[in-house]
């Protein structure tokens, strides 16, 4: 179910390969050529910034070096895990100055320690929990994210999932397809969204965009965040439990860290109530997934709209049988417009870095 994401990531990275320009000489040889050619490559590429694409292995057959390029792209070997590829090729590992990565491919401290010359990481993910930021700070490695690029796309998806769960659009669609030849359409009834009390967990840019969209439905908005927002008029609750007690919908827009992991536990779900709905467009591990399944099956909450999962790309099969759950394959950021935007942003960040200019969208 995740093949759409991989195809989209390939498109973005292929576009980057064709458009990046660094002020240096073109490369000469491929790492799998003869030792003589490899020597030529080393002698003529000493000053080239090496960019490692840390993504799906199928990129190895697409992002090959080309004589017209003035940068050197490295991809992981299709037969070796990343850390083994790096450790078995110390020349390339010692020369890698930049990494472009995706959210499903982690860069932990063990991997980063194998890259002594790494100076910058650019990620196409809205979150950064796949990168060991503490190790990057310790080493002085700069990290660029996507900033607010995906805010509209993710907010749209959050509202779409919420409407789908409440009005049972997907469930009714399945019912209609099964009973197309039947004289009676026996489909499940949904619920009205207008006027519902909505609690937003994480009132950053995405959370604010969600709130603004739901105001059009006359929903009553409140929120929980690390700190109260002085310029925001929505009611603030200092704990997620208090927020759940006073709302019937929770929409998760916050980042994943040690403080927010499993922030939605059984106690919070029970406080939300039997008619409560949870929408998650943040990170899967914000929710205790086993408890969520238990509460859904036992009728302790009313439904869920999930774009992310705790152990991606694995999705618990128990979700598939539940008509009160709408599933999406981590696709909230995937639109035609977002692809164009991320291509430009990643290119701009890399060009800025290798021109000794500040990153466009710095994380650290």
C-alpha positions as CSV (number, residue, x, y, z in Angstrom):
1,X,0.0,0.0,0.0
2,X,3.0,2.2,0.3
3,X,4.1,1.9,-3.4
4,X,2.6,5.3,-4.2
5,X,4.9,7.0,-1.6
6,X,8.0,5.3,-3.1
7,X,7.1,6.3,-6.6
8,X,6.5,9.9,-5.6
9,X,9.8,10.1,-3.7
10,X,11.6,8.8,-6.8
11,X,10.0,11.5,-8.9
12,X,11.2,14.2,-6.5
13,X,14.7,12.9,-6.3
14,X,15.0,12.4,-10.0
15,X,14.0,16.1,-10.5
16,X,16.6,17.2,-8.0
17,X,19.3,15.2,-9.8
18,X,18.5,17.0,-13.1
19,X,18.5,20.5,-11.6
20,X,21.2,20.9,-8.9
21,X,24.3,22.9,-9.8
22,X,27.3,23.2,-7.6
23,X,30.3,25.4,-8.5
24,X,32.8,22.7,-9.4
25,X,34.0,20.3,-12.1
26,X,32.1,17.4,-13.7
27,X,32.6,13.9,-12.4
28,X,34.3,11.2,-14.4
29,X,33.8,7.6,-13.3
30,X,31.4,5.3,-11.6
31,X,32.5,3.5,-8.4
32,X,32.0,0.0,-10.0
33,X,34.5,0.6,-12.8
34,X,38.0,-0.7,-12.9
35,X,40.6,0.3,-10.3
36,X,42.3,2.4,-12.9
37,X,39.2,4.4,-13.6
38,X,38.4,4.6,-9.9
39,X,41.8,6.2,-9.4
40,X,40.9,8.8,-12.1
41,X,37.6,9.4,-10.4
42,X,39.4,10.1,-7.1
43,X,42.0,12.4,-8.6
44,X,39.5,14.5,-10.5
45,X,36.7,14.5,-7.9
46,X,38.6,15.5,-4.8
47,X,36.9,18.9,-4.7
48,X,33.4,17.8,-5.7
49,X,30.7,17.8,-3.0
50,X,29.3,14.3,-2.7
51,X,25.6,14.0,-2.2
52,X,24.3,10.8,-0.7
53,X,20.6,10.0,-1.6
54,X,19.3,8.1,1.4
55,X,16.0,6.7,0.0
56,X,14.5,3.7,-1.7
57,X,17.0,1.2,-3.1
58,X,15.4,1.4,-6.6
59,X,16.9,4.9,-6.9
60,X,20.3,3.2,-7.5
61,X,19.2,2.4,-11.1
62,X,17.9,6.0,-11.7
63,X,20.3,8.4,-10.0
64,X,23.5,7.4,-11.8
65,X,26.3,9.9,-12.2
66,X,26.4,11.6,-15.6
67,X,29.3,13.5,-17.3
68,X,27.3,16.7,-17.5
69,X,26.8,16.8,-13.8
70,X,29.0,19.0,-11.6
71,X,28.3,17.1,-8.4
72,X,28.6,13.4,-7.4
73,X,25.6,11.4,-6.4
74,X,26.0,8.3,-4.3
75,X,23.3,5.7,-3.7
76,X,23.3,2.7,-1.4
77,X,24.1,-0.7,-2.9
78,X,20.9,-2.8,-3.5
79,X,22.6,-5.8,-1.9
80,X,23.8,-4.1,1.3
81,X,22.2,-2.2,4.2
82,X,23.3,1.5,4.4
83,X,25.7,1.1,7.3
84,X,27.4,-1.8,5.6
85,X,27.6,0.1,2.2
86,X,29.3,3.0,4.0
87,X,31.6,0.9,6.1
88,X,32.8,-1.2,3.2
89,X,33.6,1.9,1.0
90,X,35.5,4.2,3.4
91,X,36.6,6.4,0.5
92,X,33.1,7.5,-0.3
93,X,32.1,7.5,3.4
94,X,34.9,9.9,4.2
95,X,34.0,12.2,1.4
96,X,30.2,12.5,1.8
97,X,29.4,16.1,2.6
98,X,25.6,16.1,2.2
99,X,22.7,13.7,2.6
100,X,19.2,14.0,1.1
101,X,16.9,11.7,3.0
102,X,13.2,10.8,3.4
103,X,11.2,10.1,6.5
104,X,11.2,6.4,6.2
105,X,15.0,6.1,6.1
106,X,16.5,6.9,9.5
107,X,19.8,8.6,10.2
108,X,20.7,7.6,13.7
109,X,23.9,8.2,15.6
110,X,25.5,4.9,14.6
111,X,25.1,5.8,10.9
112,X,26.1,9.4,11.3
113,X,29.4,8.3,13.0
114,X,30.3,6.5,9.8
115,X,30.2,9.8,8.0
116,X,33.1,12.0,9.3
117,X,32.8,14.6,6.6
118,X,29.1,15.1,6.7
119,X,28.1,18.7,7.0
120,X,24.5,19.0,6.0
121,X,21.3,16.9,5.9
122,X,18.3,17.9,3.9
123,X,15.1,16.0,4.5
124,X,11.9,15.9,2.4
125,X,9.9,14.9,5.5
126,X,7.6,17.3,7.5
127,X,9.0,15.7,10.6
128,X,12.6,15.1,11.8
129,X,12.2,12.2,14.2
130,X,14.1,10.0,11.7
131,X,17.2,12.1,12.3
132,X,19.3,12.1,15.5
133,X,19.3,15.9,16.0
134,X,21.3,15.6,19.2
135,X,24.2,14.0,17.3
136,X,23.9,16.6,14.6
137,X,24.1,19.4,17.1
138,X,27.1,17.8,18.7
139,X,28.9,17.4,15.4
140,X,27.9,20.8,14.0
141,X,25.9,19.1,11.1
142,X,23.3,21.5,9.7
143,X,19.8,20.1,9.0
144,X,17.2,21.5,6.7
145,X,13.6,20.5,6.7
146,X,10.6,21.6,4.6
147,X,9.4,24.5,6.8
148,X,5.7,25.2,6.2
149,X,5.7,23.7,2.7
150,X,3.2,20.9,3.5
151,X,0.9,22.8,5.9
152,X,-2.0,23.2,3.6
153,X,-1.8,19.7,2.2
154,X,-1.7,18.1,5.7
155,X,-4.5,20.3,7.0
156,X,-6.7,19.4,4.0
157,X,-6.0,15.7,4.7
158,X,-6.9,16.1,8.4
159,X,-10.3,17.6,7.6
160,X,-10.9,15.1,4.8
161,X,-10.3,12.2,7.2
162,X,-12.5,13.7,9.8
163,X,-15.4,14.3,7.4
164,X,-15.0,10.7,6.1
165,X,-15.1,9.2,9.5
166,X,-18.1,11.3,10.6
167,X,-20.1,10.9,7.4
168,X,-18.9,7.3,6.8
169,X,-18.1,8.1,3.1
170,X,-15.7,5.3,2.6
171,X,-17.8,2.8,4.5
172,X,-20.9,3.7,2.4
173,X,-18.8,3.4,-0.7
174,X,-17.8,-0.1,0.2
175,X,-21.4,-1.0,1.1
176,X,-22.7,0.4,-2.2
177,X,-20.1,-1.5,-4.3
178,X,-21.1,-4.8,-2.5
179,X,-24.8,-4.3,-2.9
180,X,-24.9,-2.7,-6.4
181,X,-27.3,-5.4,-7.7
182,X,-29.5,-5.2,-4.6
183,X,-32.8,-3.5,-4.6
184,X,-32.1,-2.0,-1.1
185,X,-29.0,0.1,-0.2
186,X,-28.4,-0.8,3.4
187,X,-25.5,1.6,4.2
188,X,-24.5,2.9,7.6
189,X,-25.6,6.4,8.7
190,X,-23.1,9.0,9.6
191,X,-23.0,11.9,11.9
192,X,-23.2,15.7,11.6
193,X,-19.8,17.5,11.9
194,X,-21.1,21.0,12.2
195,X,-20.9,22.4,15.8
196,X,-18.7,19.6,17.2
197,X,-16.1,20.3,19.8
198,X,-12.7,19.8,18.3
199,X,-9.4,19.6,20.3
200,X,-6.2,20.1,18.3
201,X,-3.0,18.6,19.8
202,X,-0.1,20.8,18.5
203,X,-1.2,24.3,17.4
204,X,1.7,25.0,15.1
205,X,1.2,26.1,11.5
206,X,-0.6,22.8,10.5
207,X,-2.8,22.9,13.6
208,X,-3.8,26.5,12.9
209,X,-4.6,25.7,9.3
210,X,-6.8,22.8,10.6
211,X,-8.6,25.1,13.0
212,X,-9.3,27.7,10.4
213,X,-10.8,25.1,8.1
214,X,-13.0,23.7,10.8
215,X,-14.3,27.1,11.8
216,X,-16.1,27.1,8.5
217,X,-18.1,24.1,9.9
218,X,-18.9,26.1,13.0
219,X,-16.8,23.7,15.1
220,X,-15.8,24.8,18.6
221,X,-12.0,24.8,18.7
222,X,-9.7,24.3,21.7
223,X,-6.1,23.1,21.8
224,X,-3.2,21.7,23.7
225,X,0.4,22.7,22.9
226,X,3.7,23.0,24.7
227,X,2.9,26.6,25.6
228,X,-0.2,28.7,25.5
229,X,-0.3,30.9,22.4
230,X,-0.7,34.5,23.5
231,X,-2.3,35.7,20.2
232,X,-4.7,32.8,19.9
233,X,-8.3,33.1,21.2
234,X,-9.1,29.4,21.3
235,X,-9.3,27.8,24.8
236,X,-6.1,26.2,26.0
237,X,-5.7,23.0,28.0
238,X,-2.4,22.2,29.6
239,X,-2.8,18.5,29.3
240,X,-4.2,16.2,26.5
241,X,-6.3,14.5,29.1
242,X,-8.1,17.7,30.0
243,X,-8.5,18.5,26.2
244,X,-10.1,15.1,25.6
245,X,-12.4,15.5,28.6
246,X,-13.8,18.7,27.1
247,X,-14.0,17.7,23.4
248,X,-15.4,14.9,21.2
249,X,-12.7,15.0,18.5
250,X,-8.9,15.0,18.8
251,X,-6.7,16.0,15.8
252,X,-3.0,15.2,16.3
253,X,-0.7,17.7,14.5
254,X,2.3,17.7,16.9
255,X,5.8,16.4,16.4
256,X,7.0,13.1,17.8
257,X,9.6,13.2,20.6
258,X,10.1,11.6,24.0
259,X,7.5,13.7,25.6
260,X,4.8,13.1,23.0
261,X,5.3,9.3,22.3
262,X,2.0,7.6,23.2
263,X,0.6,10.9,24.3
264,X,-2.8,9.4,23.3
265,X,-3.1,6.5,25.7
266,X,-6.1,4.5,26.9
267,X,-6.9,7.0,29.6
268,X,-7.2,9.8,27.0
269,X,-9.3,7.6,24.7
270,X,-11.7,6.8,27.5
271,X,-12.0,10.5,28.4
272,X,-12.8,11.3,24.8
273,X,-15.9,9.0,25.1
274,X,-17.8,6.4,23.1
275,X,-18.7,8.9,20.4
276,X,-15.2,10.3,20.2
277,X,-13.1,10.4,17.1
278,X,-9.3,10.6,16.7
279,X,-7.5,11.9,13.6
280,X,-3.8,11.5,13.3
281,X,-1.7,13.4,10.7
282,X,1.3,13.8,12.9
283,X,3.3,10.6,13.6
284,X,2.0,7.1,14.3
285,X,3.7,6.7,17.6
286,X,1.8,9.6,19.1
287,X,-0.9,7.0,19.7
288,X,-0.7,3.8,21.6
289,X,-1.8,1.8,18.6
290,X,-2.7,-1.4,20.5
291,X,-4.9,0.5,22.9
292,X,-6.5,2.4,20.0
293,X,-7.4,-0.9,18.4
294,X,-8.8,-2.3,21.6
295,X,-10.9,0.9,22.2
296,X,-12.2,0.8,18.6
297,X,-13.2,-2.9,18.8
298,X,-14.8,-2.6,22.2
299,X,-16.7,0.5,21.2
300,X,-14.9,2.8,23.8
301,X,-14.4,5.4,21.1
302,X,-16.4,6.1,17.9
303,X,-13.8,6.1,15.1
304,X,-10.4,7.1,13.8
305,X,-8.9,8.6,10.7
306,X,-5.2,7.6,10.4
307,X,-2.6,8.8,7.9
308,X,0.3,7.5,10.0
309,X,1.0,4.4,11.9
310,X,3.3,3.3,14.8
311,X,5.4,0.8,12.9
312,X,5.4,1.9,9.3
313,X,5.2,0.5,6.7
314,X,3.4,-2.2,8.7
315,X,-0.3,-1.5,9.4
316,X,-2.1,-3.8,11.9
317,X,-4.5,-5.9,9.9
318,X,-7.2,-5.5,12.5
319,X,-7.8,-2.0,11.2
320,X,-9.0,-3.3,7.8
321,X,-12.1,-4.9,9.2
322,X,-13.3,-1.7,11.0
323,X,-15.9,0.4,9.2
324,X,-15.4,3.2,11.7
325,X,-11.7,3.7,10.7
326,X,-10.4,5.5,7.6
327,X,-6.8,4.7,6.6
328,X,-4.4,6.6,4.4
329,X,-0.8,5.5,3.5
330,X,1.1,8.4,5.0
331,X,-0.1,10.5,2.0
332,X,-1.1,13.8,3.6
333,X,1.8,15.6,2.0
334,X,1.5,13.9,-1.4
335,X,0.1,16.3,-4.0
336,X,1.3,17.5,-7.4
337,X,1.9,20.9,-5.9
338,X,3.9,19.6,-3.0
339,X,6.3,17.6,-5.4
340,X,7.1,20.8,-7.3
341,X,7.6,22.7,-4.1
342,X,9.9,20.1,-2.4
343,X,12.1,19.8,-5.5
344,X,12.7,23.6,-5.5
345,X,13.2,23.8,-1.7
346,X,15.7,20.9,-1.5
347,X,17.6,22.4,-4.4
348,X,17.6,25.8,-2.9
349,X,18.9,24.5,0.5
350,X,21.7,22.5,-1.1
351,X,22.8,25.4,-3.3
352,X,22.7,27.8,-0.4
353,X,24.8,25.5,1.7
354,X,27.5,24.9,-0.9
355,X,27.5,28.6,-1.6
356,X,28.3,29.3,2.1
357,X,24.9,30.9,2.6
358,X,22.3,30.2,5.3
359,X,19.9,27.3,4.8
360,X,16.5,28.3,3.5
361,X,14.5,26.2,6.0
362,X,16.9,25.4,8.8
363,X,16.0,22.9,11.6
364,X,19.4,23.3,13.3
